């Protein structure tokens, strides 16, 4: 049902998810002694174990032995709206052209996802964090297009025009796919490398201690988790009707 990497990454949602909350509040990052990092919303000691809550409520959590967690760090909330992200981008003269429709973007993401065995919702989450869906976005450092490719990276990936949606998404997806291979399907590390570069991830043997990078990783996984949860909820809502119909057709 799912492509290879989709099956690999979905279980990571239970480990790295940051569910959407109402009031703005800093999330936490649990630094584990084994070298891994576990984002969570808040934590508490329950029956002698550390319980890391993955959402503002108490319905989703992971328990750890207290000795497994070295310390906790705060992660600032990501920007509340796409407009805040877009305010950091510089428009190019071609930005006045007709915007890319959501349907067209969805088709592009789906095609790229199938090519690279990536969940289209993951790619959509990266696009939202990188450019807010602005085809002509240019960062202050020169990254361009939907998935914010630097010119040197785009050239390496065979992208001739980063403002061409299909080329940009194809290149960005290939790059993310390569990073996931490099970090053994560790989504958080791959995203950190996408934002800060593989050299920074390798230097710190994990997510670099950059506020921007940590907020970026949390933002993308937060959005990916939201999309997957919505997709699963929709599937559950349609299943009873299908089951009843199927039962009625039984002899």
Secondary structure, 3 states (H helix, E strand, C coil): CCCHHHHHHHCCHHHHCCCCCCCCCCEEEEEECCCCEEEECEEEEECCEEEEECCCCCCCEEEEEHHHEEEEEEECCCCCCHHHHHCCCEECHHHHCCCCCHHHHHHHHHHHHHHHCCCHHHHHHHHHHHHCCCCCEECCCCCECCCCECHHHHHHCCCCCCCCHHHHHHHHHHHHHHHHHHCCCCHHHHHHHHHHCHHHHHHHCCCCCCHHHHHHHHHHHHHHHHHHHHHHHHHHHHHHHHHHHHHHCCC
